[in-house]
Amino acid sequence: MPAGVEVTYARGYVGDTDGSYNGVSSGQDLTETRPADVLIREACDLAREADVVVFVGGLNKSDMQDCEGNDRQSLGLPYAQDELIRELSKTNKNLVVVLITGNAVAMPWVKEVPAIVQAWYLGTEAGNAIATILTGEVNPSGKLPFTFPVKLEDNGAHALGEYPGTPDEVTYHESIFVGYRWTDKNNIKPLFPFGHGLSYTTFEYGKVAIDKKNMTSGETVTVTVPVKNTGNRAGAEVVQLYISDLKSSLPRPVKELKGFEKVELAPGEEKLVSFRITEDALQFFDDKKHSWIAEPGDFEVIIGASATNIKGKAKFKLNP
């Protein structure tokens, strides 16, 4: 802890109180007799006097949360955490929300909070890892591996009315349209898109270039894009390559992730990121032919910093 920094703590909410999971016990007494409003008031009283407020919460491995035995019953945070976060945001605008979860959660307070850290489950070094991010010792460069929806109905299984199904069976009718493929197809704005992630620096993408406009079966196409660190911190950006089949005999996603490259850049540094596209990247599975095929026609290369933050495009044609 840096010299001169004082940390104060308030519980804020009550989660599980038995202190044990899967045969492992923390040995702590987590019982709490004070009501929720008293805990929230205590947390806000401390927050009012603080320079910066760090809320740490999320889910756990208990039943009907991030467990394996039962599905979650809600996209929201348990234990009235949403109410606490909202009250803290009213009390002190310098609020950082650190979420310990293994999956997406709803964030009805997202516009009221200036900083959100998705910390996942980091194990025994979680505290140290999170501290290095919060203090700026380490520049974060992670990207979301799936789409965070605003609400449950933004997911295909819920939108189509199949989930939770019967006690014995759930039928999924969204086919290949899951995640960003579903939100693209249905023009749904996600809470946070697949591939999203911020940094303590900024990046600028140049013009996307392609080495040929026509590709014959067995050939390759090379796509390049310059990426520059325009901030004052060293950092890493994950450049994402999507491909769109502009006309297909079978339904295909609006775009499909086909590659990504993580590039480390010093302040002011620029590097050329390159992707090599083979015919495999253009294929889809034809269930009637029971084989992977690439149909001749027009394709579009899409370069993005996430599934919705598109930086540039280029077209080419696959010839017979």
C-alpha positions, 0 to 999 in steps of 0.5 A: 500500500502506498505511503499515506493511503488510508483504507476504510471498510464497510460490509455494505451487504450480506452474502452467504454467511456459512463461510464454506463451499465444496468442503472448504471452510474459511473459518470466519464468522460471517453472520450479520444481524443488522438490517440491509438499510443500516449496512447501506447507510454505514457504507455511504457514511464512509463513502461520503468522506472518501477520496475514492470508493471501491465496491467489490461484489458480484456472484459466488459459487453458491447454488443458483449463482456461478455453480454447476448444479443449478442455473441462475434465476436472474441476470441481476446481482444477488443480496441487494447489491444493485441498490447499494451500488446506486446509493454509493454512486449518489454519495460519491461520484468517484466510484469504481465497481469491481465485479467478481463473476464468471458470467454476465450480470445486469447493470441497471446503474451502468450510466451512474458509475464512472468505472467498472472492472470485470475481475472474474475469479482470479484465485489466491492472488485476486487482491494483488491483481486487482490492486495493480489495475486500480493503482495503475501499476498495470495497464489492463488489456483484456477483452470480453470473451462473450457478449454482456446483454442488457436483459435476459430477453436479449439472449436467443434462448430467452427471446424464443421462449425456450428457456428454462424449458421442462425439468428434463429438456431445453430445446435451443432454436437459435441455431448458430445465432448465439452471442454477437451473432444473435445481437447482430442478426436482431439489431440488439444493442448489448450492454457490452459487446463481445471483444470489448475492453478498455485501457489506460491508453488509447489506440488509433486504427489506420486504413484497412488494406487487402493484397488482392481483390480476387481469390481463387480456391487454394489461394490466400488473402492478406489483410493489414491494418496499422494500429497506433498507441495515441496515449501516454501509457504503454499498452496492448490492443487486441485487433479482431478480424471478422468476415462477412459472406455477402450472399450465401445459399444457407443462413449465415451470421452477419459476420464471424470472428476469424482471427485476432492479434494482440499487439503491444505498443509503446506511447506513440508507437505504430505497428502493422497488424497482419492477417492471412485469410485462407479458404477455410475461413470462408467455409460453412457446414452444409448439412445436406451435403454433410461437408464444409464448403466455401461458396464463390462470391463476394466477401467482406473483411471487417476489422474491429476493436470489438464486435460493435466497434468497427474500425475498417472494412475491405471487400474481395471475391472468391472465384470458382 
